[in-house]
Amino acid sequence: MFKEIIIISSLFLIGCGGGSFSDGLPTQPTNTTTQINIATPSIPIQIEQNSTTPDIENNITTDTTPPLNSNSTVVDNSPIDTIVDTNSSIQNEDNITIEDNNETDSTDNNITNENNTTQEEEPPLIVENNDTRPNIILVHGLNSGASAWNIIEVELSNYMRVDDNLSVEVAVDINIFDNAKCFDGAVDDEIFCNNLSNIKSQNKYRSIANDKVFGLKKGDFDVTQVEYHINNNIPTQSILEKQKVFSINFSNSNQLSFDAQGYELKKMIDDISTHTGINNFILIGHSMGGLAIRAYIQNEEHKLIEKVITLNTPHLGGNGGTYNEVTQNAGVNLANDSKSYQILNSNTTDKYTNIKLYYLGYSNDISGEGDDLYFSSGDGVVDIGSQMGLNTPAPHRVIFSPNAQTLDTFQYISSTATKEWDDESIEINDLGEFAHSEVLKDIDYIYVILDIIKN
């Protein structure tokens, strides 16, 4: 049995990816392009390439791709594209003008907008890509953004042989329907979804959140645009075709329900597939990002998913739910008795049959005596039993612990059952009270992620 119970206040930080939410998109969803700065990792890691690297890497074609510049753009021809006046220019946040030089043509395929300006309908984007290795998608957690992956994404890009070890940040613009209503934890009542971010926090605590789903739900909004950035520049189509690592930014993870996150993730993955010509993926989610991945797989028509890796994800929830200025409505949904978890954790058996599933977690303490030792705590935010997930078909579980004695099995006692699994345990440095986010910077943790991708 646990010697420690995660205190409710720790849930305030659940899903943090090593930075404030200002690293992601604005709290109030807007239709403006968001620029996200990627910090240079402070600790280089040398990754040894071995014979397990797929042979298909030798088939990567190289070409003379022009360097990134602020005048490059991506023509996005998926159904969610916005129509741009062919003679207009776009002013970005750095006041750099991006010209659209397509000439207007009067043909049967032309479209006339509200200003009677004729625009040429673009042909469907067709991409042939000889690099058939899966694209890697990195999904951040609550109160976080793409910057949570600053160190891991460099190592993944290096392994995937991406030019200059660059990864691509992907974001969405959304349009919340005017008549959509959402439950809000600040007032414990239903309000118009457009007002969610305008409600002042009352630090409201809810010990029982099993009657409704809080925040923005699927069906309350549309995704209007998918945007790409590399180091604050808009990459060209030819650059996107050579990328393999993509870190996403939700429109507002603090206000999104699980199913809304899964829907946004679908839109981004579908668009990435269109621009890269790759239809198979490896998905890696930290904290609540793992739940977003699960919502995508369980609720949406998804691409071919080869592997899912969840890192410190609260698969079984937290102990109670809290609404405050950090967690907002997502914090209420993360209660282990919430309606969101009831929906997400039901009927999962057949959803992962053809997907290799990996649960990675961290436990600071080991309890018991003799042969009855078991991991008993967690990472300071999520307990180890919740991190190790559901009994989906044949998952592989890896527990990291600073304890010198590693275990072949561990036991987790919850309020409903005692669970015992055969797991791999790996000794790791003591990451302290911030282990939930610090694991994303740990070399041993990153090595295991790379090994999973290689094999």
Secondary structure in CASP SS format (residue, H / E / C, confidence):
PFRMAT SS
TARGET T0000
AUTHOR 0000-0000-0000
METHOD secondary structure of the structure
MODEL  1
M C 1.00
F C 1.00
K C 1.00
E C 1.00
I C 1.00
I C 1.00
I C 1.00
I H 1.00
S H 1.00
S H 1.00
L H 1.00
F H 1.00
L H 1.00
I C 1.00
G C 1.00
C C 1.00
G C 1.00
G C 1.00
G C 1.00
S C 1.00
F H 1.00
S H 1.00
D H 1.00
G C 1.00
L C 1.00
P C 1.00
T C 1.00
Q C 1.00
P C 1.00
T C 1.00
N C 1.00
T C 1.00
T C 1.00
T C 1.00
Q C 1.00
I C 1.00
N C 1.00
I C 1.00
A C 1.00
T C 1.00
P C 1.00
S C 1.00
I C 1.00
P C 1.00
I C 1.00
Q C 1.00
I C 1.00
E C 1.00
Q C 1.00
N C 1.00
S C 1.00
T C 1.00
T C 1.00
P C 1.00
D H 1.00
I H 1.00
E H 1.00
N H 1.00
N H 1.00
I C 1.00
T C 1.00
T C 1.00
D C 1.00
T C 1.00
T C 1.00
P C 1.00
P C 1.00
L C 1.00
N C 1.00
S C 1.00
N C 1.00
S C 1.00
T C 1.00
V C 1.00
V C 1.00
D C 1.00
N C 1.00
S C 1.00
P C 1.00
I C 1.00
D C 1.00
T C 1.00
I C 1.00
V C 1.00
D C 1.00
T C 1.00
N C 1.00
S C 1.00
S E 1.00
I E 1.00
Q E 1.00
N C 1.00
E C 1.00
D C 1.00
N C 1.00
I C 1.00
T E 1.00
I E 1.00
E E 1.00
D C 1.00
N C 1.00
N C 1.00
E C 1.00
T C 1.00
D C 1.00
S C 1.00
T C 1.00
D C 1.00
N C 1.00
N E 1.00
I E 1.00
T E 1.00
N C 1.00
E C 1.00
N C 1.00
N C 1.00
T C 1.00
T E 1.00
Q E 1.00
E E 1.00
E C 1.00
E C 1.00
P C 1.00
P C 1.00
L C 1.00
I C 1.00
V C 1.00
E C 1.00
N C 1.00
N C 1.00
D C 1.00
T C 1.00
R C 1.00
P C 1.00
N E 1.00
I E 1.00
I E 1.00
L E 1.00
V E 1.00
H C 1.00
G C 1.00
L C 1.00
N C 1.00
S C 1.00
G C 1.00
A H 1.00
S H 1.00
A H 1.00
W H 1.00
N H 1.00
I H 1.00
I H 1.00
E H 1.00
V H 1.00
E H 1.00
L H 1.00
S H 1.00
N H 1.00
Y H 1.00
M C 1.00
R C 1.00
V C 1.00
D H 1.00
D H 1.00
N H 1.00
L C 1.00
S C 1.00
V E 1.00
E E 1.00
V E 1.00
A E 1.00
V E 1.00
D E 1.00
I E 1.00
N E 1.00
I E 1.00
F C 1.00
D C 1.00
N C 1.00
A C 1.00
K E 1.00
C E 1.00
F E 1.00
D E 1.00
G C 1.00
A C 1.00
V C 1.00
D C 1.00
D E 1.00
E E 1.00
I E 1.00
F E 1.00
C H 1.00
N H 1.00
N H 1.00
L H 1.00
S H 1.00
N H 1.00
I C 1.00
K C 1.00
S C 1.00
Q C 1.00
N C 1.00
K C 1.00
Y E 1.00
R E 1.00
S C 1.00
I C 1.00
A C 1.00
N C 1.00
D C 1.00
K C 1.00
V C 1.00
F E 1.00
G C 1.00
L E 1.00
K C 1.00
K C 1.00
G C 1.00
D C 1.00
F E 1.00
D E 1.00
V E 1.00
T E 1.00
Q E 1.00
V E 1.00
E E 1.00
Y E 1.00
H E 1.00
I E 1.00
N C 1.00
N C 1.00
N E 1.00
I C 1.00
P C 1.00
T C 1.00
Q H 1.00
S H 1.00
I H 1.00
L H 1.00
E H 1.00
K H 1.00
Q C 1.00
K C 1.00
V E 1.00
F E 1.00
S E 1.00
I E 1.00
N E 1.00
F C 1.00
S C 1.00
N C 1.00
S C 1.00
N C 1.00
Q C 1.00
L E 1.00
S C 1.00
F H 1.00
D H 1.00
A H 1.00
Q H 1.00
G H 1.00
Y H 1.00
E H 1.00
L H 1.00
K H 1.00
K H 1.00
M H 1.00
I H 1.00
D H 1.00
D H 1.00
I H 1.00
S H 1.00
T H 1.00
H H 1.00
T H 1.00
G C 1.00
I C 1.00
N C 1.00
N E 1.00
F E 1.00
I E 1.00
L E 1.00
I E 1.00
G E 1.00
H E 1.00
S C 1.00
M H 1.00
G H 1.00
G H 1.00
L H 1.00
A H 1.00
I H 1.00
R H 1.00
A H 1.00
Y H 1.00
I H 1.00
Q H 1.00
N H 1.00
E C 1.00
E C 1.00
H C 1.00
K C 1.00
L E 1.00
I E 1.00
E E 1.00
K E 1.00
V E 1.00
I E 1.00
T E 1.00
L E 1.00
N C 1.00
T C 1.00
P C 1.00
H C 1.00
L C 1.00
G C 1.00
G E 1.00
N C 1.00
G C 1.00
G E 1.00
T E 1.00
Y C 1.00
N C 1.00
E C 1.00
V C 1.00
T C 1.00
Q H 1.00
N H 1.00
A H 1.00
G H 1.00
V H 1.00
N H 1.00
L C 1.00
A E 1.00
N C 1.00
D C 1.00
S C 1.00
K H 1.00
S H 1.00
Y H 1.00
Q H 1.00
I H 1.00
L H 1.00
N C 1.00
S C 1.00
N C 1.00
T C 1.00
T C 1.00
D C 1.00
K C 1.00
Y C 1.00
T C 1.00
N C 1.00
I C 1.00
K E 1.00
L E 1.00
Y E 1.00
Y E 1.00
L E 1.00
G E 1.00
Y E 1.00
S C 1.00
N C 1.00
D C 1.00
I E 1.00
S E 1.00
G C 1.00
E C 1.00
G H 1.00
D H 1.00
D H 1.00
L C 1.00
Y E 1.00
F E 1.00
S C 1.00
S C 1.00
G E 1.00
D C 1.00
G C 1.00
V C 1.00
V C 1.00
D E 1.00
I H 1.00
G H 1.00
S H 1.00
Q H 1.00
M C 1.00
G C 1.00
L C 1.00
N C 1.00
T C 1.00
P C 1.00
A C 1.00
P C 1.00
H E 1.00
R E 1.00
V E 1.00
I E 1.00
F E 1.00
S E 1.00
P C 1.00
N C 1.00
A C 1.00
Q C 1.00
T C 1.00
L C 1.00
D C 1.00
T E 1.00
F E 1.00
Q E 1.00
Y E 1.00
I E 1.00
S C 1.00
S C 1.00
T C 1.00
A C 1.00
T E 1.00
K E 1.00
E E 1.00
W E 1.00
D E 1.00
D C 1.00
E E 1.00
S E 1.00
I E 1.00
E E 1.00
I C 1.00
N C 1.00
D C 1.00
L C 1.00
G H 1.00
E H 1.00
F H 1.00
A H 1.00
H H 1.00
S H 1.00
E H 1.00
V H 1.00
L H 1.00
K H 1.00
D C 1.00
I H 1.00
D H 1.00
Y H 1.00
I H 1.00
Y H 1.00
V H 1.00
I H 1.00
L H 1.00
D H 1.00
I H 1.00
I H 1.00
K H 1.00
N C 1.00
END
